[in-house]
């Protein structure tokens, strides 16, 4: 089930995506005007996400990230089970404890629950940071491999074609212009 975001968060994301598309379009126009003096201008497309997923080093990095996330998820699930057990004990002892003891137990439960929620937020932030770092590291490597392939085949510019999971920048391209598989091969040669 998809969570709905507050209107201002959705609007911020939309504006961010619009700015990214606008910057890409401006870059494309600038590159096109520079290449207008040439007799031909070749544009290639690339799916960077597919390069990460299909390359050996990228696959290993994604597997490591997934393993890290699963370890954190296991910790959270174990803590959740413990909280559920404590909640059950709390409800079972309702009639057996004094009001003061019951209140004390409820406060301990509430404190543990808040700690669990905080830990979950910290894990999410940590995972987000690791994903960001992975993308930054691999985008540099993808750019390097893409540059080699583009020069080899005489492409003047290579744009991110996007994918089903990301923003689609190239809405149409001829099959021969997709450099993704060749960039994966170059990436695998350069970054083991």
Z-matrix of the N, CA and C atoms (Angstrom, degrees):
N
C 1 1.437
C 2 1.520 1 108.53
N 3 1.302 2 117.00 1 135.27
C 4 1.455 3 121.77 2 -176.54
C 5 1.518 4 110.16 3 -87.97
N 6 1.325 5 117.04 4 130.48
C 7 1.458 6 121.83 5 177.95
C 8 1.516 7 108.87 6 -78.57
N 9 1.316 8 115.90 7 141.12
C 10 1.462 9 118.70 8 176.00
C 11 1.513 10 108.59 9 -89.09
N 12 1.305 11 114.79 10 141.04
C 13 1.451 12 120.74 11 -179.45
C 14 1.518 13 108.92 12 -98.69
N 15 1.332 14 116.65 13 152.79
C 16 1.457 15 118.43 14 174.28
C 17 1.523 16 109.60 15 -57.35
N 18 1.328 17 115.59 16 152.04
C 19 1.454 18 121.58 17 -176.59
C 20 1.526 19 111.51 18 -54.49
N 21 1.338 20 118.11 19 -43.90
C 22 1.466 21 120.30 20 -176.97
C 23 1.523 22 112.54 21 -65.88
N 24 1.340 23 117.87 22 -31.02
C 25 1.466 24 120.64 23 177.41
C 26 1.522 25 109.37 24 -71.75
N 27 1.337 26 116.35 25 -43.77
C 28 1.464 27 119.93 26 178.51
C 29 1.522 28 109.85 27 -61.55
N 30 1.321 29 116.64 28 -44.72
C 31 1.465 30 121.05 29 -178.78
C 32 1.526 31 109.94 30 -63.05
N 33 1.336 32 117.45 31 -41.05
C 34 1.474 33 120.99 32 178.71
C 35 1.516 34 110.39 33 -62.27
N 36 1.333 35 117.23 34 -42.50
C 37 1.461 36 120.48 35 179.04
C 38 1.523 37 110.53 36 -64.15
N 39 1.335 38 116.42 37 -41.42
C 40 1.463 39 119.99 38 179.21
C 41 1.528 40 110.63 39 -63.12
N 42 1.326 41 116.41 40 -43.53
C 43 1.464 42 119.88 41 179.24
C 44 1.521 43 111.03 42 -64.62
N 45 1.319 44 116.16 43 -39.11
C 46 1.467 45 120.87 44 178.66
C 47 1.529 46 110.07 45 -62.22
N 48 1.333 47 116.39 46 -46.07
C 49 1.462 48 120.27 47 -179.73
C 50 1.527 49 110.32 48 -64.41
N 51 1.335 50 116.82 49 -39.25
C 52 1.460 51 120.90 50 178.24
C 53 1.523 52 110.64 51 -62.60
N 54 1.340 53 116.16 52 -40.64
C 55 1.467 54 119.74 53 178.85
C 56 1.524 55 110.48 54 -65.41
N 57 1.328 56 117.09 55 -40.82
C 58 1.469 57 120.62 56 179.97
C 59 1.524 58 110.17 57 -63.10
N 60 1.330 59 116.23 58 -47.03
C 61 1.464 60 120.44 59 179.69
C 62 1.524 61 109.74 60 -62.20
N 63 1.333 62 116.94 61 -42.00
C 64 1.463 63 120.62 62 -179.95
C 65 1.521 64 111.21 63 -62.79
N 66 1.333 65 116.33 64 -43.43
C 67 1.464 66 119.77 65 179.30
C 68 1.525 67 111.24 66 -64.42
N 69 1.334 68 115.68 67 -40.82
C 70 1.471 69 119.15 68 177.43
C 71 1.524 70 110.39 69 -62.62
N 72 1.323 71 115.91 70 -42.97
C 73 1.467 72 119.82 71 179.51
C 74 1.519 73 110.83 72 -63.98
N 75 1.334 74 117.16 73 -42.08
C 76 1.466 75 120.25 74 178.19
C 77 1.529 76 110.85 75 -63.12
N 78 1.328 77 115.43 76 -41.74
C 79 1.465 78 119.20 77 177.81
C 80 1.511 79 111.11 78 -63.14
N 81 1.305 80 115.58 79 -41.47
C 82 1.459 81 120.45 80 178.55
C 83 1.523 82 111.01 81 -63.58
N 84 1.317 83 116.94 82 -44.33
C 85 1.471 84 121.20 83 178.96
C 86 1.526 85 110.49 84 -63.39
N 87 1.337 86 116.64 85 -43.16
C 88 1.467 87 120.17 86 179.50
C 89 1.524 88 110.34 87 -62.45
N 90 1.319 89 115.61 88 -44.39
C 91 1.468 90 119.98 89 179.79
C 92 1.527 91 110.04 90 -65.00
N 93 1.318 92 116.03 91 -39.58
C 94 1.470 93 120.40 92 -179.95
C 95 1.523 94 110.75 93 -64.95
N 96 1.326 95 116.86 94 -39.88
C 97 1.465 96 118.71 95 -179.51
C 98 1.533 97 110.75 96 -68.88
N 99 1.319 98 116.90 97 -34.30
C 100 1.462 99 119.76 98 177.22
C 101 1.527 100 110.82 99 -67.79
N 102 1.315 101 115.36 100 -36.42
C 103 1.458 102 119.35 101 -177.61
C 104 1.526 103 112.33 102 -85.38
N 105 1.325 104 117.09 103 -5.62
C 106 1.467 105 120.40 104 -178.09
C 107 1.520 106 111.65 105 -61.22
N 108 1.312 107 116.83 106 -25.10
C 109 1.456 108 120.12 107 179.00
C 110 1.519 109 111.53 108 -74.04
N 111 1.321 110 116.96 109 -18.06
C 112 1.458 111 120.83 110 178.02
C 113 1.529 112 109.35 111 -80.16
N 114 1.314 113 116.03 112 158.69
C 115 1.458 114 120.44 113 179.19
C 116 1.523 115 111.48 114 -71.90
N 117 1.315 116 116.65 115 -34.09
C 118 1.465 117 119.03 116 178.76
C 119 1.525 118 109.09 117 -134.10
N 120 1.293 119 114.14 118 155.12
C 121 1.458 120 121.16 119 -178.24
C 122 1.515 121 107.12 120 -136.09
N 123 1.328 122 116.80 121 119.21
C 124 1.461 123 120.70 122 -176.68
C 125 1.522 124 110.25 123 -111.14
N 126 1.322 125 114.04 124 131.58
C 127 1.460 126 121.42 125 178.78
C 128 1.522 127 107.74 126 -117.78
N 129 1.302 128 115.66 127 130.35
C 130 1.458 129 121.14 128 175.49
C 131 1.517 130 109.65 129 -112.76
N 132 1.314 131 115.80 130 163.14
C 133 1.459 132 120.50 131 177.01
C 134 1.522 133 109.19 132 -124.90
N 135 1.321 134 114.47 133 156.56
C 136 1.458 135 120.71 134 -175.19
C 137 1.519 136 108.81 135 -150.32
N 138 1.317 137 117.05 136 143.00
C 139 1.460 138 122.80 137 173.51
C 140 1.535 139 107.36 138 -108.32
N 141 1.343 140 117.74 139 95.26
C 142 1.474 141 120.36 140 -177.79
C 143 1.523 142 113.52 141 -59.20
N 144 1.310 143 116.94 142 -34.94
C 145 1.465 144 119.69 143 178.90
C 146 1.524 145 110.20 144 -62.08
N 147 1.321 146 116.54 145 -41.70
C 148 1.468 147 120.23 146 178.53
C 149 1.522 148 110.57 147 -65.30
N 150 1.326 149 117.80 148 -35.17
C 151 1.472 150 120.41 149 178.30
C 152 1.525 151 109.39 150 -62.67
N 153 1.322 152 116.45 151 -44.17
C 154 1.472 153 119.38 152 179.04
C 155 1.527 154 109.83 153 -63.63
N 156 1.316 155 116.63 154 -45.86
C 157 1.461 156 120.45 155 -176.13
C 158 1.527 157 112.98 156 -68.60
N 159 1.335 158 117.67 157 -35.94
C 160 1.462 159 120.94 158 -175.08
C 161 1.529 160 113.65 159 -90.07
N 162 1.324 161 118.05 160 -21.59
C 163 1.464 162 119.49 161 -178.90
C 164 1.524 163 109.91 162 -77.39
N 165 1.317 164 115.60 163 153.58
C 166 1.464 165 120.43 164 -178.22
C 167 1.527 166 111.33 165 -63.85
N 168 1.335 167 117.09 166 -49.74
C 169 1.463 168 120.70 167 -178.65
C 170 1.528 169 110.77 168 -65.57
N 171 1.328 170 116.45 169 -40.13
C 172 1.460 171 120.40 170 179.11
C 173 1.519 172 111.67 171 -65.04
N 174 1.326 173 116.40 172 -42.09
C 175 1.472 174 120.68 173 178.31
C 176 1.517 175 111.05 174 -61.34
N 177 1.342 176 115.74 175 -42.14
C 178 1.472 177 119.30 176 178.00
C 179 1.520 178 110.83 177 -63.40
N 180 1.325 179 116.89 178 -42.94
C 181 1.464 180 120.76 179 -179.81
C 182 1.532 181 110.74 180 -63.79
N 183 1.328 182 117.04 181 -42.65
C 184 1.464 183 120.32 182 178.21
C 185 1.526 184 111.24 183 -65.33
N 186 1.329 185 116.46 184 -38.73
C 187 1.470 186 120.13 185 177.77
C 188 1.526 187 110.02 186 -63.90
N 189 1.328 188 117.27 187 -40.59
C 190 1.461 189 120.94 188 177.44
C 191 1.522 190 111.54 189 -63.25
N 192 1.320 191 115.81 190 -41.36
C 193 1.466 192 120.87 191 178.18
C 194 1.528 193 110.08 192 -64.75
N 195 1.325 194 116.57 193 -41.89
C 196 1.462 195 120.96 194 179.41
C 197 1.527 196 110.37 195 -64.73
N 198 1.321 197 116.42 196 -41.74
C 199 1.467 198 121.20 197 178.82
C 200 1.526 199 110.43 198 -62.07
N 201 1.329 200 115.90 199 -42.88
C 202 1.467 201 121.39 200 178.42
C 203 1.531 202 109.79 201 -61.22
N 204 1.329 203 116.57 202 -44.89
C 205 1.464 204 121.26 203 -179.92
C 206 1.531 205 110.74 204 -64.47
N 207 1.321 206 116.52 205 -40.11
C 208 1.468 207 119.91 206 -179.74
C 209 1.528 208 110.91 207 -66.42
N 210 1.337 209 117.00 208 -37.87
C 211 1.465 210 120.23 209 178.09
C 212 1.527 211 109.79 210 -62.60
N 213 1.325 212 116.19 211 -42.89
C 214 1.468 213 120.44 212 178.64
C 215 1.530 214 110.43 213 -65.90
N 216 1.322 215 115.63 214 -39.35
C 217 1.465 216 120.38 215 179.35
C 218 1.526 217 110.30 216 -63.21
N 219 1.323 218 117.31 217 -40.27
C 220 1.462 219 121.56 218 179.04
C 221 1.525 220 110.60 219 -62.71
N 222 1.334 221 116.46 220 -43.21
C 223 1.470 222 120.65 221 177.61
C 224 1.525 223 109.82 222 -59.16
N 225 1.337 224 116.24 223 -45.84
C 226 1.462 225 120.80 224 -178.88
C 227 1.535 226 111.11 225 -64.48
N 228 1.310 227 117.00 226 -41.48
C 229 1.470 228 120.50 227 179.75
C 230 1.530 229 111.14 228 -65.75
N 231 1.343 230 117.56 229 -40.52
C 232 1.470 231 120.78 230 177.79
C 233 1.522 232 110.70 231 -64.22
N 234 1.328 233 116.07 232 -42.80
C 235 1.470 234 119.63 233 177.56
C 236 1.529 235 111.03 234 -64.23
N 237 1.322 236 116.66 235 -36.78
C 238 1.463 237 120.44 236 179.02
C 239 1.531 238 110.24 237 -64.88
N 240 1.329 239 116.38 238 -41.83
C 241 1.473 240 120.12 239 178.20
C 242 1.525 241 110.30 240 -61.53
N 243 1.326 242 116.08 241 -41.24
C 244 1.456 243 120.35 242 178.96
C 245 1.534 244 110.41 243 -64.02
N 246 1.319 245 116.06 244 -41.00
C 247 1.469 246 119.58 245 177.22
C 248 1.525 247 111.40 246 -63.60
N 249 1.316 248 116.81 247 -41.30
C 250 1.461 249 120.58 248 178.71
C 251 1.532 250 110.32 249 -63.47
N 252 1.319 251 116.13 250 -39.01
C 253 1.464 252 120.72 251 177.65
C 254 1.530 253 110.09 252 -64.19
N 255 1.334 254 116.50 253 -45.04
C 256 1.463 255 120.49 254 178.37
C 257 1.524 256 111.29 255 -61.85
N 258 1.314 257 116.43 256 -39.90
C 259 1.454 258 120.58 257 179.04
C 260 1.527 259 110.31 258 -64.25
N 261 1.322 260 116.68 259 -41.07
C 262 1.467 261 120.88 260 176.85
C 263 1.517 262 111.47 261 -62.28
N 264 1.331 263 116.53 262 -43.96
C 265 1.466 264 120.97 263 178.14
C 266 1.519 265 110.48 264 -62.65
N 267 1.313 266 115.62 265 -39.13
C 268 1.459 267 121.22 266 -179.76
C 269 1.525 268 110.47 267 -63.04
N 270 1.309 269 116.81 268 -44.72
C 271 1.463 270 121.24 269 179.80
C 272 1.530 271 111.12 270 -69.32
N 273 1.331 272 116.49 271 -37.17
C 274 1.465 273 120.44 272 -179.32
C 275 1.527 274 111.87 273 -69.31
N 276 1.308 275 116.82 274 -29.52
C 277 1.467 276 120.08 275 -176.78
C 278 1.523 277 112.62 276 -96.01
N 279 1.314 278 116.97 277 9.25
C 280 1.455 279 122.28 278 -176.75
C 281 1.531 280 112.32 279 -53.54
N 282 1.307 281 117.34 280 -48.85
C 283 1.464 282 121.78 281 -175.99
C 284 1.524 283 112.65 282 -83.56
N 285 1.326 284 117.98 283 -13.63
C 286 1.459 285 122.08 284 -174.40
C 287 1.524 286 113.05 285 -93.16
N 288 1.328 287 117.45 286 -18.80
C 289 1.460 288 121.46 287 -175.80
C 290 1.523 289 111.06 288 -104.83
N 291 1.311 290 113.61 289 154.96
C 292 1.472 291 117.90 290 174.27
C 293 1.526 292 108.45 291 -70.67
N 294 1.298 293 115.71 292 164.36
C 295 1.467 294 120.44 293 -179.36
C 296 1.531 295 110.55 294 -59.74
N 297 1.314 296 116.95 295 -39.05
C 298 1.465 297 121.97 296 179.77
C 299 1.537 298 110.98 297 -65.42
N 300 1.344 299 116.66 298 -44.66
C 301 1.466 300 120.79 299 178.95
C 302 1.528 301 110.78 300 -65.50
N 303 1.340 302 114.90 301 -40.51
C 304 1.471 303 119.96 302 178.58
C 305 1.528 304 110.07 303 -61.92
N 306 1.310 305 117.25 304 -45.17
C 307 1.472 306 121.72 305 -179.79
C 308 1.522 307 110.53 306 -63.05
N 309 1.324 308 116.70 307 -41.88
C 310 1.464 309 121.70 308 179.34
C 311 1.534 310 110.57 309 -62.21
N 312 1.324 311 115.73 310 -43.22
C 313 1.467 312 120.65 311 179.36
C 314 1.533 313 110.73 312 -65.89
N 315 1.335 314 116.56 313 -39.70
C 316 1.463 315 120.44 314 178.34
C 317 1.526 316 110.85 315 -64.83
N 318 1.304 317 117.62 316 -38.63
C 319 1.470 318 121.45 317 178.78
C 320 1.525 319 110.70 318 -65.84
N 321 1.339 320 116.72 319 -41.19
C 322 1.473 321 119.93 320 176.94
C 323 1.523 322 110.49 321 -62.57
N 324 1.345 323 115.99 322 -41.69
C 325 1.459 324 119.91 323 178.11
C 326 1.532 325 110.36 324 -62.83
N 327 1.314 326 116.62 325 -45.85
C 328 1.473 327 120.96 326 -179.21
C 329 1.528 328 110.53 327 -61.02
N 330 1.325 329 116.29 328 -40.54
C 331 1.470 330 120.36 329 179.12
C 332 1.529 331 110.46 330 -64.98
N 333 1.324 332 117.72 331 -44.44
C 334 1.473 333 121.26 332 178.85
C 335 1.528 334 110.80 333 -63.55
N 336 1.347 335 116.22 334 -38.32
C 337 1.456 336 120.70 335 179.27
C 338 1.527 337 110.34 336 -64.64
N 339 1.321 338 117.08 337 -43.37
C 340 1.466 339 120.91 338 178.04
C 341 1.523 340 111.01 339 -63.45
N 342 1.320 341 117.18 340 -40.73
C 343 1.467 342 120.72 341 177.48
C 344 1.530 343 110.19 342 -62.46
N 345 1.330 344 116.75 343 -40.61
C 346 1.465 345 121.81 344 178.65
C 347 1.519 346 110.47 345 -62.65
N 348 1.318 347 116.81 346 -45.28
C 349 1.464 348 120.40 347 178.59
C 350 1.529 349 111.02 348 -62.62
N 351 1.320 350 116.04 349 -43.23
C 352 1.474 351 120.55 350 179.90
C 353 1.524 352 110.15 351 -62.81
N 354 1.322 353 117.03 352 -43.24
C 355 1.467 354 121.17 353 179.07
C 356 1.532 355 109.99 354 -61.51
N 357 1.315 356 116.60 355 -40.49
C 358 1.464 357 120.67 356 177.80
C 359 1.523 358 111.23 357 -61.50
N 360 1.314 359 117.51 358 -42.76
C 361 1.463 360 121.43 359 177.89
C 362 1.528 361 110.89 360 -65.02
N 363 1.319 362 116.18 361 -40.62
C 364 1.471 363 120.04 362 178.56
C 365 1.528 364 110.43 363 -64.70
N 366 1.326 365 117.31 364 -41.31
C 367 1.463 366 120.75 365 178.27
C 368 1.522 367 110.43 366 -63.05
N 369 1.332 368 116.99 367 -41.83
C 370 1.470 369 120.60 368 178.41
C 371 1.529 370 110.45 369 -61.76
N 372 1.327 371 116.71 370 -44.74
C 373 1.470 372 120.58 371 179.75
C 374 1.526 373 110.36 372 -63.85
N 375 1.322 374 116.24 373 -42.00
C 376 1.467 375 120.95 374 179.11
C 377 1.524 376 111.00 375 -62.61
N 378 1.319 377 116.40 376 -44.55
C 379 1.466 378 121.03 377 179.39
C 380 1.532 379 110.42 378 -64.34
N 381 1.319 380 116.77 379 -42.00
C 382 1.462 381 120.98 380 177.51
C 383 1.520 382 111.54 381 -60.12
N 384 1.329 383 116.58 382 -41.60
C 385 1.464 384 121.20 383 179.16
C 386 1.523 385 110.51 384 -65.90
N 387 1.330 386 117.11 385 -42.80
C 388 1.466 387 120.41 386 178.68
C 389 1.529 388 110.86 387 -63.08
N 390 1.327 389 117.14 388 -40.61
C 391 1.468 390 120.55 389 177.98
C 392 1.526 391 110.09 390 -63.22
N 393 1.309 392 116.38 391 -43.67
C 394 1.468 393 121.12 392 179.92
C 395 1.525 394 110.69 393 -60.91
N 396 1.322 395 116.69 394 -45.40
C 397 1.464 396 121.17 395 179.51
C 398 1.525 397 111.35 396 -63.55
N 399 1.334 398 116.63 397 -40.72
C 400 1.461 399 120.73 398 179.02
C 401 1.526 400 110.03 399 -62.54
N 402 1.322 401 116.67 400 -46.55
C 403 1.463 402 120.50 401 -179.42
C 404 1.525 403 110.25 402 -61.95
N 405 1.328 404 117.50 403 -44.82
C 406 1.472 405 120.29 404 179.80
C 407 1.517 406 111.45 405 -61.17
N 408 1.324 407 116.79 406 -45.54
C 409 1.459 408 120.86 407 179.91
C 410 1.523 409 111.25 408 -61.69
N 411 1.332 410 115.74 409 -46.42
C 412 1.456 411 119.07 410 -175.69
C 413 1.525 412 112.73 411 -76.00
N 414 1.314 413 118.58 412 -28.43
C 415 1.467 414 119.72 413 177.08
C 416 1.527 415 110.37 414 -63.77
N 417 1.316 416 117.63 415 -37.42
C 418 1.475 417 120.18 416 176.62
C 419 1.533 418 109.94 417 -62.23
N 420 1.311 419 115.92 418 -43.98
C 421 1.464 420 120.42 419 -179.85
C 422 1.529 421 111.14 420 -67.91
N 423 1.322 422 116.26 421 -39.51
C 424 1.463 423 120.71 422 178.54
C 425 1.523 424 109.92 423 -64.40
N 426 1.318 425 117.08 424 -40.76
C 427 1.469 426 120.64 425 178.04
C 428 1.527 427 110.87 426 -61.06
N 429 1.321 428 115.73 427 -41.72
C 430 1.461 429 120.07 428 179.60
C 431 1.535 430 111.05 429 -63.01
N 432 1.326 431 116.87 430 -48.30
C 433 1.466 432 120.90 431 179.42
C 434 1.531 433 110.62 432 -65.24
N 435 1.325 434 117.06 433 -38.90
C 436 1.468 435 121.75 434 179.61
C 437 1.521 436 110.81 435 -63.99
N 438 1.300 437 116.91 436 -41.27
C 439 1.469 438 121.41 437 179.99
C 440 1.535 439 110.31 438 -59.77
N 441 1.313 440 116.51 439 -43.34
C 442 1.470 441 121.14 440 179.81
C 443 1.524 442 110.42 441 -63.20
N 444 1.329 443 116.95 442 -47.61
C 445 1.470 444 121.24 443 -179.05
C 446 1.525 445 110.25 444 -65.34
N 447 1.324 446 117.19 445 -42.61
C 448 1.472 447 120.83 446 -179.15
C 449 1.529 448 110.94 447 -62.61
N 450 1.316 449 116.49 448 -43.84
C 451 1.472 450 119.59 449 178.93
C 452 1.525 451 110.69 450 -65.17
N 453 1.316 452 116.29 451 -40.37
C 454 1.463 453 121.01 452 -179.09
C 455 1.532 454 110.88 453 -58.81
N 456 1.317 455 117.55 454 -35.71
C 457 1.461 456 121.73 455 -175.31
C 458 1.528 457 113.73 456 -107.50
N 459 1.314 458 117.33 457 6.48
C 460 1.453 459 120.56 458 175.14
C 461 1.522 460 115.91 459 75.04
N 462 1.327 461 117.73 460 28.77
C 463 1.464 462 120.19 461 176.73
C 464 1.520 463 109.26 462 -82.98
N 465 1.323 464 116.19 463 135.33
C 466 1.460 465 121.38 464 179.20
C 467 1.527 466 112.00 465 -83.94
N 468 1.320 467 115.72 466 -31.76
C 469 1.466 468 120.69 467 -179.48
C 470 1.520 469 108.54 468 -149.88
N 471 1.327 470 115.75 469 145.16
C 472 1.463 471 121.73 470 175.32
C 473 1.523 472 106.11 471 -126.43
N 474 1.335 473 115.15 472 124.34
C 475 1.461 474 119.05 473 -179.13
C 476 1.522 475 110.44 474 -111.39
N 477 1.309 476 114.66 475 155.89
C 478 1.460 477 122.31 476 177.90
C 479 1.520 478 107.70 477 -72.77
N 480 1.316 479 116.60 478 116.97
C 481 1.460 480 119.10 479 -178.22
C 482 1.516 481 111.56 480 -80.86
N 483 1.327 482 117.16 481 -13.91
C 484 1.454 483 120.37 482 -178.24
C 485 1.513 484 110.60 483 76.76
N 486 1.310 485 115.52 484 -177.69
C 487 1.458 486 121.02 485 179.73
C 488 1.519 487 108.41 486 -151.32
N 489 1.310 488 115.81 487 -175.62
C 490 1.464 489 120.02 488 178.65
C 491 1.525 490 111.22 489 -63.66
N 492 1.349 491 116.99 490 -26.77
C 493 1.466 492 121.73 491 -177.03
C 494 1.521 493 113.16 492 -93.63
N 495 1.317 494 117.82 493 -9.70
C 496 1.459 495 120.91 494 -178.30
C 497 1.523 496 109.46 495 -127.98
N 498 1.295 497 114.99 496 179.06
C 499 1.458 498 121.11 497 178.33
C 500 1.519 499 109.73 498 -68.08
N 501 1.320 500 116.38 499 130.97
C 502 1.472 501 120.14 500 177.85
C 503 1.519 502 108.38 501 -87.61
N 504 1.316 503 116.25 502 117.37
C 505 1.456 504 121.23 503 178.42
C 506 1.516 505 109.53 504 -93.47
N 507 1.310 506 116.80 505 -44.96
C 508 1.465 507 120.79 506 177.47
C 509 1.527 508 107.78 507 -93.45
N 510 1.311 509 116.79 508 112.37
C 511 1.460 510 120.62 509 -178.91
C 512 1.519 511 111.85 510 -81.38
N 513 1.316 512 116.27 511 -24.27
C 514 1.456 513 121.21 512 177.93
C 515 1.517 514 108.06 513 -148.82
N 516 1.319 515 115.29 514 144.94
C 517 1.462 516 121.35 515 172.34
C 518 1.520 517 107.87 516 -156.87
N 519 1.287 518 114.72 517 148.88
C 520 1.458 519 121.34 518 175.35
C 521 1.521 520 108.04 519 -72.47
N 522 1.318 521 118.09 520 143.01
C 523 1.469 522 122.41 521 -176.19
C 524 1.528 523 113.35 522 -50.91
N 525 1.284 524 118.95 523 -42.15
C 526 1.461 525 121.81 524 -176.52
C 527 1.518 526 113.86 525 -67.27
N 528 1.314 527 116.98 526 -8.14
C 529 1.458 528 120.39 527 -178.77
C 530 1.526 529 113.21 528 -93.05
N 531 1.321 530 117.75 529 -10.12
C 532 1.465 531 121.48 530 -179.67
C 533 1.526 532 109.16 531 -81.99
N 534 1.309 533 115.56 532 113.35
C 535 1.461 534 121.87 533 -176.06
C 536 1.531 535 112.98 534 -96.84
N 537 1.317 536 117.64 535 4.13
C 538 1.466 537 121.28 536 -172.32
C 539 1.525 538 112.82 537 -53.32
N 540 1.332 539 118.45 538 -52.76
C 541 1.468 540 120.20 539 -176.15
C 542 1.525 541 112.02 540 -63.89
N 543 1.328 542 116.30 541 -38.98
C 544 1.466 543 118.42 542 179.19
C 545 1.526 544 111.48 543 -69.52
N 546 1.330 545 116.60 544 -35.18
C 547 1.470 546 119.63 545 176.98
C 548 1.528 547 109.67 546 -67.36
N 549 1.331 548 118.13 547 -35.84
C 550 1.471 549 120.91 548 176.26
C 551 1.526 550 109.47 549 -59.89
N 552 1.338 551 116.76 550 -44.87
C 553 1.475 552 120.66 551 179.29
C 554 1.525 553 110.48 552 -62.06
N 555 1.324 554 117.15 553 -46.01
C 556 1.479 555 121.13 554 179.08
C 557 1.518 556 110.34 555 -63.77
N 558 1.310 557 116.39 556 -41.21
C 559 1.468 558 121.95 557 178.61
C 560 1.520 559 109.92 558 -59.70
N 561 1.338 560 116.70 559 -45.26
C 562 1.464 561 120.99 560 -179.84
C 563 1.536 562 111.70 561 -64.81
N 564 1.326 563 116.88 562 -33.89
C 565 1.484 564 119.34 563 177.10
C 566 1.527 565 110.58 564 -68.39
N 567 1.306 566 117.20 565 -40.39
C 568 1.459 567 121.24 566 -173.47
C 569 1.525 568 114.66 567 -85.37
N 570 1.321 569 116.62 568 -33.80
C 571 1.468 570 120.51 569 -173.84
C 572 1.516 571 110.20 570 -126.77
N 573 1.285 572 114.83 571 96.71
C 574 1.463 573 121.14 572 -177.46
C 575 1.469 574 108.50 573 -86.63
